[in-house]
């Protein structure tokens, strides 16, 4: 990775870059524009009919007739189509907000996971240095005959295991960096400026009213409006269509007008208008579509009610998880981690002085390092829980 291609960003800057560049957000924005454009097609009468007749229409003389006709749906159809178009615009806007929130959440998840992986890398490097010193001491003791080869083999095994974990950690970092790059849609490699893991965000409010701000819930609730407008539209299609027309034709020859013979030539034209209605004599397709639209409305109402209850329950569960992980982090910071540092220091001194055998030394090191790793896991779990709470309550930043 070229150092010139790397940029360090805060989580807020990473989210802002994603908002500007992410392809899913751009796609959602275009969907809004598409729905706004389609609203202009709400009034969509059928094609205009042009007809021309030529021949012996009224007599042996060849006449011509020109007619224009247009059919339109009942006015309520266009009114309901416009209302449906407006509902779909609102739906696409909620979908845009949903994409906005989802991308923001993914950026935060990847960002703080990277901070976790870098902190884990730092711990593994520290762990490797401890086992390297242990290995050198064991090799020296083996040469001087102070211990058997089992101690040296144990030290080498511990050192190799740490190196294997470091390799896996390095690969995990590379995967997360690429994921962040994809979300930000940039040629640069963006890395978190927070390479030391810490708590992400503020303590979430226990007020569940924030759940109502979730754009996914807003989108699902808007689908109720869309389905209602679709139902109204299908019902309005049961109304008759209206046709209007105009014709102009020649009637050449002698015609009686008020009992007076009058001769008409090719330049004389007779015109009039036509009007009519078209009734849906076969009601089954229309009634079936209207019934299906009503069922879809009931489905949308049920989905909205379920998701609202689901989000509220999920919010309460996340608050419980927050309390659990927050308490765990407090425990590690105030007690467990300082004790782990003390265990490592005292065990290393005792082993070096010959007052502790290698088995107890390894056990103590592993116990202390495991505490440090669990502390990182606890912070990571806490951060991801905070991110999920922000997602549930519709907080993109």
Secondary structure, 3 states (H helix, E strand, C coil): CCHHHEEEECHHHHHHHHHHHCHHHHHHHHHHHHHHHHHCCCCCCCCCEEEEEEECCCCCCCEEEEEEEEEECCHHHHHHHHHHHHHHHHHHHHHHHHHHHHHHHHHHHHHHHHHHHHHHHHHHHHHHHHHHHHHHHHHHHHHHCCCCHHHHHHHHHHHHHHHHHHHHHHHHHHHHHHHHHHHHCCCCEEEECCCCCCCCCCCCCCCHHHHHHCHHHHHHHHHHHHHHHHHHHHHHCCCCEEEEEEEEECCCEEEEECCEEEEECCCCCEEEEEEEEECCCCCHHHHHHHHHHHHHHHHHHHHHHHHHHHHHHHHHHHHHHHHHHHHHHHHHHHHHHHHHHHHHHHHHHHHHHCCCCHHHHHHHHHHHHHHHHHHHHHHHHHHHHHHHHHHHCCCCC
